[in-house]
Amino acid sequence: MKHLKKLVLLHSNDMHGDFLAEKIDEKLVGGVSLLSGYVSRVRQEEPNALYCIAGDMFRGSIIDAEFQGMSTIEIMNMISPDVVTLGNHETDYGVAHLLFLEKCAKFPIINANMYIKTNHAHLFRPYKILEVDGMKVLFIGILTEEVMAQTKNDGLVGTVVSVEDAAKEVERICNAHNAVDIDLTVLLTHIGFEEDKKLAASLDPACGVDIIIGGHSHTFLTEPAKVNGILIVQAGTGTDQIGRFDLTVDTGENRVDSCVWQCLPINEQTCPYDRDLERLIAKYKGQTDEKYGRVVTRLKRRLSHPKREQETEIGDLFADAMQESLGVDLYLMPSGNIRTPWLGPIVMLQDLLECFPYDDSVYLFKASGAQLRRMLLHMLRDEVWAGAHSEFYQLSAGFHVVYDRAAHAFREFRYQGEELPDDTILTVGMQAYHFGILEDSFQIDPEELYANAKPRPIASSCRQVLEEYLAEHRQLDRQTGDRLIVL
């Protein structure tokens, strides 16, 4: 005989400080005030409701950056998620600061595989068991090293490295709680959709994982994926939508009997306002508007950055600004450091900081034509087009690269109108953080580049260089399609 109970499971991921609603076609869309209103309404309508977040609450807005995540924690405290897992950007302000923010959070933050190297003690509680209407729901948080590059600068913090190792950690936790009558097991991950599928395939069905709620790859789905009997979902990015499971759980068999999943829009037509939360956000926004509400420049038109794995207008502009200002032959601008899809035509300082939130020093290194070909060939590997959430870079002016995906080869690799010889040495500029992960991004041994010349810092703040360039120029414009062409 079945013992059926209903559970509504709401979820977000990669919110990135997306606090404010946007006006689209004269209608307000997204923002945490409307999101909070929807979550509150569901909690009133459905007594068995839980809300969870699969990482990256931080970064992406000037409000979050100005208060180094403290504003985000205060805002999230008002929404009161039932459980949250870490994303890679939770460590952007430093691991020590993250531990401070956790103390300020009035909701549980879980992660099963970050630890202190000296004694292997967990930094956070690995899991959380929530009880709803007699049902026990086990949540486990997973974040692998592939998305934890920030912690490589911290010699005391480690993490389980691979998806396979993460699967063993999940199975260990599940086995340790077999004596507890767990009715539903949910993995909150922040490793990307493709890695979620690999993780599901690696898990022993006996450990009883029912659902993976993921993040990191900003994947929009119309229906759940199902691998090894495990449902896998993700809800895009920001606060314009929320994922919703309407589950019927068989508490006798400890499994999902039936479910409906939707990715629902958050807008003023479907969601009530949380007025109290709106007042809190207005307080923070007033402070940042006063500090950052000045005009930096006016572009000729609004420029776009619709997708990170392609040449974009904002990417071209930023790469050119850095290349011209610093006098290098090539500037590699990280696509992932551009966090908004639009910029301009009026560019306020807060617009620039939200679009490009990651300040860093700049390194110069030298690379041969042959080395640059190898580096970009790795950047354009097949996994990128299959959805791997990998590093991708915008090229400054002067380069014309045509890549044939079917042949896995370049048809053209030109610099200043001429095919770039293998032995020509060029100067290359890159942010220090990305220079530190060259081997991961481009699969090139840094010692090869040291053989050309010793890399050196050439600017202490890439953001200051960019801001100064934009302030000195007006009516800037960029057209894409001539630097990085993928066939």
Backbone torsions as a table, in degrees:
resi	resn	phi	psi	omega
1	MET	NA	132.2	-179.4
2	LYS	-78.2	144.3	173.6
3	HIS	-116.9	94.9	-169.5
4	LEU	-101.0	135.6	174.4
5	LYS	-136.9	148.2	-179.1
6	LYS	-92.0	141.3	175.1
7	LEU	-139.8	129.4	173.6
8	VAL	-103.6	122.8	-177.6
9	LEU	-118.2	108.9	177.7
10	LEU	-95.3	147.9	-179.4
11	HIS	-153.3	146.3	173.2
12	SER	-128.9	165.5	173.7
13	ASN	-157.2	154.9	174.4
14	ASP	52.0	50.9	-179.6
15	MET	-73.1	-31.8	172.3
16	HIS	49.4	47.0	176.0
17	GLY	62.0	26.4	-178.5
18	ASP	-80.2	74.3	-170.9
19	PHE	-84.9	-30.3	-167.4
20	LEU	-100.6	140.1	174.8
21	ALA	-71.2	149.9	176.5
22	GLU	-109.6	148.5	175.9
23	LYS	-95.0	113.2	179.7
24	ILE	-123.6	120.4	-176.6
25	ASP	52.7	43.7	177.5
26	GLU	67.0	13.5	178.5
27	LYS	-121.8	141.9	178.3
28	LEU	-80.3	130.8	-177.3
29	VAL	-128.4	135.1	173.2
30	GLY	72.7	-166.0	-176.9
31	GLY	92.5	148.7	-174.3
32	VAL	-73.8	-20.9	177.4
33	SER	-65.9	-44.2	177.2
34	LEU	-71.8	-39.8	177.9
35	LEU	-59.9	-46.5	178.8
36	SER	-61.9	-39.4	177.8
37	GLY	-61.1	-40.2	179.0
38	TYR	-67.0	-45.9	-180.0
39	VAL	-60.3	-43.1	179.7
40	SER	-63.1	-40.5	-179.7
41	ARG	-65.0	-42.4	178.9
42	VAL	-63.9	-40.2	178.6
43	ARG	-63.0	-32.2	177.2
44	GLN	-74.7	-37.2	-177.0
45	GLU	-79.8	-31.8	-174.0
46	GLU	-121.8	107.1	-178.8
47	PRO	-63.3	-26.5	178.9
48	ASN	-102.7	74.0	-177.3
49	ALA	-129.5	138.5	175.7
50	LEU	-130.9	147.8	177.9
51	TYR	-126.2	126.7	-178.8
52	CYS	-131.2	159.5	-178.2
53	ILE	-130.0	128.7	-175.4
54	ALA	-99.5	53.3	168.5
55	GLY	89.2	160.9	178.9
56	ASP	60.7	55.4	167.5
57	MET	-70.9	-30.8	-170.7
58	PHE	-89.6	168.1	174.4
59	ARG	69.7	147.8	175.8
60	GLY	113.5	-16.2	178.2
61	SER	-131.6	153.6	179.5
62	ILE	-67.5	-29.5	179.1
63	ILE	-66.5	-43.5	178.4
64	ASP	-65.6	-45.4	-176.3
65	ALA	-66.8	-41.3	-176.7
66	GLU	-62.0	-36.9	-177.8
67	PHE	-105.5	13.1	175.3
68	GLN	47.8	49.5	174.4
69	GLY	85.0	-15.3	-178.8
70	MET	-64.9	-38.0	176.9
71	SER	-62.8	-40.7	179.8
72	THR	-63.2	-43.8	179.5
73	ILE	-62.6	-42.2	179.9
74	GLU	-64.8	-40.5	178.2
75	ILE	-65.5	-44.9	-179.6
76	MET	-67.8	-30.7	175.2
77	ASN	-58.9	-34.7	179.8
78	MET	-73.4	-33.8	177.0
79	ILE	-74.3	-30.9	176.6
80	SER	59.5	62.1	171.6
81	PRO	-61.0	152.0	-179.3
82	ASP	-79.2	-28.0	178.1
83	VAL	-163.4	144.7	-177.9
84	VAL	-135.7	141.8	171.2
85	THR	-110.3	163.8	-178.2
86	LEU	-79.7	144.7	166.6
87	GLY	-110.5	175.3	-178.7
88	ASN	-64.8	-31.2	-177.1
89	HIS	-79.9	-8.7	173.7
90	GLU	-64.5	-20.0	179.9
91	THR	-96.2	4.5	-174.3
92	ASP	-62.2	-29.7	-179.9
93	TYR	-94.3	10.5	179.1
94	GLY	101.8	145.8	-178.0
95	VAL	-64.8	-40.1	179.9
96	ALA	-61.6	-41.0	178.9
97	HIS	-67.4	-35.9	177.6
98	LEU	-62.0	-40.8	178.2
99	LEU	-64.7	-34.6	174.4
100	PHE	-65.3	-44.9	-179.4
101	LEU	-63.0	-35.3	178.9
102	GLU	-61.8	-37.0	178.5
103	LYS	-65.7	-26.4	180.0
104	CYS	-84.4	-17.0	-177.5
105	ALA	-76.4	137.3	177.5
106	LYS	-102.1	25.8	177.1
107	PHE	-139.3	153.8	-177.7
108	PRO	-74.4	134.9	174.0
109	ILE	-113.1	122.8	-174.5
110	ILE	-117.9	147.4	171.2
111	ASN	-161.3	127.3	-172.7
112	ALA	-92.3	-11.7	-169.4
113	ASN	-135.4	18.8	165.1
114	MET	-98.7	135.5	-174.4
115	TYR	-147.8	165.2	174.4
116	ILE	-87.8	125.8	-171.1
117	LYS	-63.2	-31.7	-173.8
118	THR	-68.8	-34.5	-178.4
119	ASN	-132.7	5.2	178.7
120	HIS	60.1	23.0	175.3
121	ALA	-74.7	139.0	178.0
122	HIS	-65.7	140.9	173.9
123	LEU	-74.4	-31.3	-177.8
124	PHE	-131.9	164.4	174.5
125	ARG	-63.9	134.6	-173.6
126	PRO	-72.8	-28.1	-173.0
127	TYR	-150.5	170.5	175.6
128	LYS	-144.9	129.3	173.9
129	ILE	-102.2	118.7	178.0
130	LEU	-107.3	137.6	179.8
131	GLU	-109.8	124.9	-179.0
132	VAL	-132.1	117.1	177.4
133	ASP	52.2	40.3	179.7
134	GLY	83.8	-10.9	175.9
135	MET	-83.3	140.1	173.6
136	LYS	-106.5	121.7	-179.0
137	VAL	-114.0	121.0	-179.8
138	LEU	-97.2	121.1	174.9
139	PHE	-108.1	133.0	177.3
140	ILE	-125.4	133.0	-178.3
141	GLY	-100.9	132.2	-176.3
142	ILE	-131.5	132.6	176.0
143	LEU	-147.5	117.0	-176.1
144	THR	-95.2	166.9	-172.4
145	GLU	-64.5	-25.6	-179.6
146	GLU	-57.3	-27.4	179.2
147	VAL	-110.9	17.6	-177.2
148	MET	-119.9	36.3	-175.8
149	ALA	-59.3	-28.7	-178.9
150	GLN	-59.1	-34.3	-176.8
151	THR	-77.7	-7.9	176.8
152	LYS	-64.3	-20.6	176.8
153	ASN	-81.6	-6.3	-179.2
154	ASP	-111.2	106.9	-174.4
155	GLY	-69.2	-12.1	-176.5
156	LEU	-96.9	-10.7	-174.3
157	VAL	-110.5	130.1	176.3
158	GLY	-127.7	171.9	176.9
159	THR	-150.2	152.6	173.2
160	VAL	-55.5	133.2	-164.5
161	VAL	-82.2	-53.3	-166.9
162	SER	-108.9	167.9	175.3
163	VAL	-62.1	-38.5	179.6
164	GLU	-62.8	-43.0	177.5
165	ASP	-66.1	-37.5	177.6
166	ALA	-63.0	-38.6	177.9
167	ALA	-61.1	-41.1	178.5
168	LYS	-63.6	-38.5	179.0
169	GLU	-66.3	-41.1	177.1
170	VAL	-61.9	-45.9	-178.9
171	GLU	-63.8	-36.0	178.8
172	ARG	-62.9	-44.9	179.9
173	ILE	-66.1	-43.0	179.7
174	CYS	-62.6	-42.9	179.8
175	ASN	-63.3	-36.9	-178.8
176	ALA	-67.8	-17.4	-177.3
177	HIS	-115.7	17.7	176.6
178	ASN	-63.5	-28.6	179.4
179	ALA	-70.1	-23.0	176.8
180	VAL	-86.3	139.6	-177.2
181	ASP	-78.9	79.7	179.8
182	ILE	-81.2	123.4	-177.9
183	ASP	-90.2	-27.4	-177.8
184	LEU	-149.7	134.0	178.6
185	THR	-118.4	125.5	-176.4
186	VAL	-124.0	127.4	171.3
187	LEU	-93.4	124.8	170.5
188	LEU	-98.4	109.3	-174.1
189	THR	-116.9	158.9	172.9
190	HIS	-140.6	67.9	-175.3
191	ILE	-130.9	-5.1	-179.3
192	GLY	100.5	150.8	-172.6
193	PHE	-62.6	-43.5	-179.3
194	GLU	-64.5	-39.7	178.6
195	GLU	-69.6	-32.6	174.7
196	ASP	-59.1	-41.1	179.5
197	LYS	-66.5	-38.4	176.6
198	LYS	-65.2	-41.4	179.6
199	LEU	-62.5	-44.7	179.0
200	ALA	-60.0	-41.8	179.9
201	ALA	-66.7	-25.9	-177.6
202	SER	-82.8	-15.9	-173.1
203	LEU	-81.3	139.2	173.2
204	ASP	-72.1	125.2	-179.8
205	PRO	-55.5	-24.4	-178.6
206	ALA	-65.6	-20.0	-178.9
207	CYS	-76.8	-15.3	167.5
208	GLY	83.8	21.6	177.3
209	VAL	-70.1	128.0	-177.9
210	ASP	-100.1	-39.7	-170.3
211	ILE	-140.1	141.3	167.2
212	ILE	-116.3	119.5	173.2
213	ILE	-105.4	114.5	-169.2
214	GLY	-112.9	177.7	176.9
215	GLY	-157.3	-170.0	174.6
216	HIS	91.4	-43.1	-177.6
217	SER	-89.8	-1.5	177.4
218	HIS	56.4	41.4	-173.9
219	THR	-85.1	128.8	173.5
220	PHE	-95.9	127.8	-179.6
221	LEU	-119.9	151.5	172.8
222	THR	-101.1	-17.7	176.0
223	GLU	-155.7	157.9	-179.5
224	PRO	-66.9	147.9	165.2
225	ALA	-83.0	156.7	177.7
226	LYS	-135.2	118.1	-178.8
227	VAL	-131.6	126.6	177.1
228	ASN	57.3	32.3	179.4
229	GLY	80.1	4.2	-176.8
230	ILE	-105.6	130.0	177.0
231	LEU	-80.5	132.9	-177.5
232	ILE	-123.9	125.8	-178.4
233	VAL	-136.0	164.1	174.2
234	GLN	-159.0	151.5	-173.2
235	ALA	-119.6	49.1	172.7
236	GLY	65.3	-127.2	-179.6
237	THR	-152.6	154.4	178.1
238	GLY	79.6	-160.3	-177.0
239	THR	-117.7	18.0	179.7
240	ASP	-77.3	-10.3	-178.6
241	GLN	-152.9	166.2	177.9
242	ILE	-143.9	142.2	175.6
243	GLY	-84.6	146.1	-179.8
244	ARG	-141.4	122.1	169.2
245	PHE	-100.4	128.8	165.1
246	ASP	-107.0	102.4	-170.6
247	LEU	-107.2	144.1	164.3
248	THR	-112.2	117.6	-175.0
249	VAL	-105.4	130.0	174.3
250	ASP	-87.7	100.7	-175.7
251	THR	-75.2	-13.4	174.5
252	GLY	-76.9	-40.6	-179.6
253	GLU	-96.7	-4.6	-178.6
254	ASN	54.2	57.6	-179.7
255	ARG	-157.0	167.0	176.0
256	VAL	-78.8	121.9	177.2
257	ASP	-83.6	-41.7	177.1
258	SER	-157.7	158.7	178.4
259	CYS	-158.4	154.1	169.7
260	VAL	-127.6	129.7	177.7
261	TRP	-119.6	139.5	177.0
262	GLN	-139.0	151.4	168.1
263	CYS	-107.7	107.2	-168.3
264	LEU	-100.5	142.6	178.5
265	PRO	-73.7	144.7	173.6
266	ILE	-106.3	111.7	178.5
267	ASN	-154.2	172.7	-173.7
268	GLU	-71.9	-15.6	176.5
269	GLN	-77.6	-30.6	-173.5
270	THR	-108.8	-13.1	-172.5
271	CYS	-130.9	136.7	174.3
272	PRO	-78.2	154.1	176.1
273	TYR	-74.0	145.5	164.9
274	ASP	-99.0	95.9	-172.8
275	ARG	-65.1	-35.9	179.1
276	ASP	-63.7	-42.7	178.6
277	LEU	-67.2	-36.1	177.9
278	GLU	-60.6	-38.9	178.7
279	ARG	-66.7	-38.4	178.1
280	LEU	-64.0	-44.3	179.3
281	ILE	-64.3	-39.1	178.9
282	ALA	-61.4	-35.6	177.6
283	LYS	-62.0	-48.0	179.3
284	TYR	-66.4	-41.3	-177.7
285	LYS	-65.0	-36.9	177.9
286	GLY	-60.1	-40.4	179.8
287	GLN	-68.6	-42.5	-179.4
288	THR	-72.9	-34.8	177.2
289	ASP	-61.5	-41.6	-179.2
290	GLU	-64.8	-37.5	-176.5
291	LYS	-82.7	-36.0	-170.7
292	TYR	-118.9	10.2	-175.4
293	GLY	-87.6	49.0	176.1
294	ARG	-120.4	153.3	-177.7
295	VAL	-79.8	130.6	175.2
296	VAL	-92.0	-47.5	-178.1
297	THR	-161.7	174.0	170.3
298	ARG	-124.9	121.5	175.6
299	LEU	-81.7	163.4	179.4
300	LYS	-65.4	-34.1	179.4
301	ARG	-157.7	175.0	176.7
302	ARG	-73.7	127.7	-179.9
303	LEU	-101.3	154.7	-171.6
304	SER	-120.5	157.9	172.4
305	HIS	-142.7	72.9	-169.7
306	PRO	-74.0	-25.1	-174.1
307	LYS	-154.8	138.1	-174.0
308	ARG	-74.9	-28.3	-174.6
309	GLU	-90.5	47.2	176.8
310	GLN	-164.6	163.7	173.1
311	GLU	-67.2	135.1	-178.8
312	THR	-131.4	161.6	-178.2
313	GLU	-65.8	-45.4	178.4
314	ILE	-66.4	-40.2	178.2
315	GLY	-59.3	-44.7	177.7
316	ASP	-60.8	-45.1	-178.1
317	LEU	-63.2	-48.0	-178.0
318	PHE	-66.0	-41.6	178.5
319	ALA	-62.4	-41.7	179.5
320	ASP	-66.4	-40.8	179.8
321	ALA	-59.7	-43.9	180.0
322	MET	-69.7	-41.7	-178.6
323	GLN	-64.7	-44.7	-179.2
324	GLU	-68.8	-40.5	-177.1
325	SER	-68.9	-37.6	-174.3
326	LEU	-97.8	-10.7	174.5
327	GLY	73.1	25.5	177.1
328	VAL	-89.4	162.7	178.0
329	ASP	-73.4	-36.8	-178.2
330	LEU	-140.1	132.4	170.6
331	TYR	-114.6	127.9	177.8
332	LEU	-98.6	107.8	-178.3
333	MET	-96.4	118.5	-179.1
334	PRO	-64.9	123.4	178.4
335	SER	-60.2	-37.4	-177.3
336	GLY	-69.4	-14.5	177.2
337	ASN	-81.8	-8.8	175.7
338	ILE	-96.0	110.4	-164.9
339	ARG	-104.7	-2.1	177.8
340	THR	-123.9	149.6	-177.7
341	PRO	-78.6	-12.7	-176.7
342	TRP	-139.1	154.0	172.2
343	LEU	-150.2	130.7	175.6
344	GLY	95.6	-173.4	1.7
345	PRO	-70.4	-33.4	172.9
346	ILE	-80.9	125.9	-179.3
347	VAL	-112.4	105.8	171.9
348	MET	-80.4	160.2	178.8
349	LEU	-59.9	-39.0	179.8
350	GLN	-67.5	-30.8	174.8
351	ASP	-63.7	-44.5	-179.4
352	LEU	-63.8	-42.6	-177.4
353	LEU	-70.2	-31.4	175.7
354	GLU	-73.9	-36.1	178.7
355	CYS	-70.7	-38.0	-175.4
356	PHE	-132.3	78.8	-171.5
357	PRO	-83.7	-10.3	-170.2
358	TYR	-99.8	97.1	176.1
359	ASP	-82.1	147.7	-175.0
360	ASP	-168.2	162.3	170.8
361	SER	-76.7	168.3	-178.3
362	VAL	-118.9	134.7	177.1
363	TYR	-108.0	146.1	172.2
364	LEU	-110.5	131.3	171.3
365	PHE	-136.3	167.2	-179.5
366	LYS	-114.1	138.8	-179.2
367	ALA	-139.4	145.4	177.4
368	SER	-82.8	165.5	176.0
369	GLY	-57.3	-40.9	179.4
370	ALA	-64.5	-41.2	179.8
371	GLN	-66.5	-40.1	178.3
372	LEU	-64.2	-38.5	176.5
373	ARG	-60.3	-46.5	179.5
374	ARG	-62.4	-42.0	-179.1
375	MET	-62.0	-48.6	-177.7
376	LEU	-72.2	-30.1	176.7
377	LEU	-62.1	-39.7	177.2
378	HIS	-69.1	-39.4	179.1
379	MET	-60.4	-31.3	-175.4
380	LEU	-99.2	18.7	-176.8
381	ARG	-63.5	164.6	-173.0
382	ASP	-58.4	-34.5	-176.6
383	GLU	-59.1	-30.1	179.7
384	VAL	-62.4	-43.8	-177.6
385	TRP	-77.3	-16.6	177.4
386	ALA	-85.8	-0.5	176.0
387	GLY	108.1	5.8	177.6
388	ALA	-64.4	135.1	-177.5
389	HIS	-88.3	79.7	-173.9
390	SER	-113.9	170.7	179.2
391	GLU	-69.6	140.7	179.0
392	PHE	-141.2	143.7	-171.2
393	TYR	-128.6	144.9	174.0
394	GLN	-91.5	143.0	-177.2
395	LEU	-101.4	140.2	176.4
396	SER	-75.5	168.5	-175.6
397	ALA	-60.2	150.8	-179.9
398	GLY	109.4	-20.3	-179.4
399	PHE	-101.4	140.0	175.7
400	HIS	-136.3	105.4	-174.6
401	VAL	-119.7	126.6	176.9
402	VAL	-118.2	118.4	-175.6
403	TYR	-113.7	130.4	178.5
404	ASP	-98.8	108.4	-176.9
405	ARG	-64.9	-38.6	-177.6
406	ALA	-65.9	-38.8	-177.8
407	ALA	-89.0	-9.8	-176.1
408	HIS	54.2	45.4	-175.9
409	ALA	-152.2	160.9	176.0
410	PHE	-88.3	131.7	171.1
411	ARG	-83.5	-34.6	176.5
412	GLU	-140.4	145.2	174.7
413	PHE	-146.4	83.1	-170.4
414	ARG	-107.3	147.0	172.6
415	TYR	-132.6	125.7	-176.7
416	GLN	54.2	39.0	174.3
417	GLY	85.9	-6.4	-178.0
418	GLU	-119.5	147.9	175.0
419	GLU	-59.6	130.2	-174.0
420	LEU	-76.7	117.7	178.7
421	PRO	-65.1	149.5	-178.7
422	ASP	-61.4	-33.1	-172.7
423	ASP	-95.5	1.6	177.2
424	THR	-74.4	131.5	-179.4
425	ILE	-99.8	127.1	178.9
426	LEU	-117.6	151.4	173.3
427	THR	-88.2	136.3	-175.4
428	VAL	-127.5	132.8	176.3
429	GLY	-105.8	144.3	-178.5
430	MET	-161.0	146.7	175.9
431	GLN	-61.1	146.7	-173.6
432	ALA	-59.3	-40.3	179.8
433	TYR	-58.9	-46.2	-178.4
434	HIS	-72.7	-31.3	172.9
435	PHE	-62.0	-33.1	179.4
436	GLY	-70.3	-17.8	179.3
437	ILE	-117.5	30.6	179.9
438	LEU	-54.4	-42.8	-176.4
439	GLU	-64.1	-38.5	178.1
440	ASP	-69.5	-41.9	-174.1
441	SER	-76.7	-37.1	-171.1
442	PHE	-124.5	-0.8	-179.6
443	GLN	50.9	49.0	175.9
444	ILE	-127.8	135.6	179.3
445	ASP	-70.8	121.1	179.6
446	PRO	-55.0	-26.4	178.9
447	GLU	-62.0	-29.4	176.0
448	GLU	-61.7	-41.0	-178.7
449	LEU	-74.1	-35.4	176.1
450	TYR	-61.1	-29.7	178.7
451	ALA	-65.6	-27.4	177.6
452	ASN	-76.1	-43.9	179.0
453	ALA	-176.8	155.4	179.6
454	LYS	-74.2	122.2	177.0
455	PRO	-60.8	150.9	-178.2
456	ARG	-149.2	152.2	176.4
457	PRO	-74.4	140.5	-179.9
458	ILE	-124.4	-6.4	175.2
459	ALA	-156.9	141.9	-177.9
460	SER	-87.9	-15.2	-178.4
461	SER	-147.9	109.2	177.4
462	CYS	-67.4	-31.4	-179.6
463	ARG	-66.5	-40.1	178.3
464	GLN	-64.3	-39.5	177.3
465	VAL	-61.1	-46.2	-177.9
466	LEU	-65.7	-44.8	-179.8
467	GLU	-62.6	-42.8	-179.2
468	GLU	-63.9	-41.9	179.6
469	TYR	-62.1	-46.8	-178.7
470	LEU	-65.4	-36.8	179.9
471	ALA	-66.4	-29.3	-177.7
472	GLU	-87.2	-8.0	-177.6
473	HIS	-125.6	145.2	177.8
474	ARG	-126.4	157.3	176.2
475	GLN	58.1	34.9	177.3
476	LEU	-69.7	147.7	179.8
477	ASP	-148.3	155.4	174.0
478	ARG	-145.5	139.8	174.1
479	GLN	-115.9	135.5	-178.7
480	THR	-92.8	170.8	171.9
481	GLY	113.9	1.4	-177.5
482	ASP	-123.8	-1.1	-176.1
483	ARG	-105.3	-46.7	-177.8
484	LEU	-134.5	99.3	-176.2
485	ILE	-108.0	124.3	-179.8
486	VAL	-112.0	121.0	-176.5
487	LEU	-98.4	NA	NA
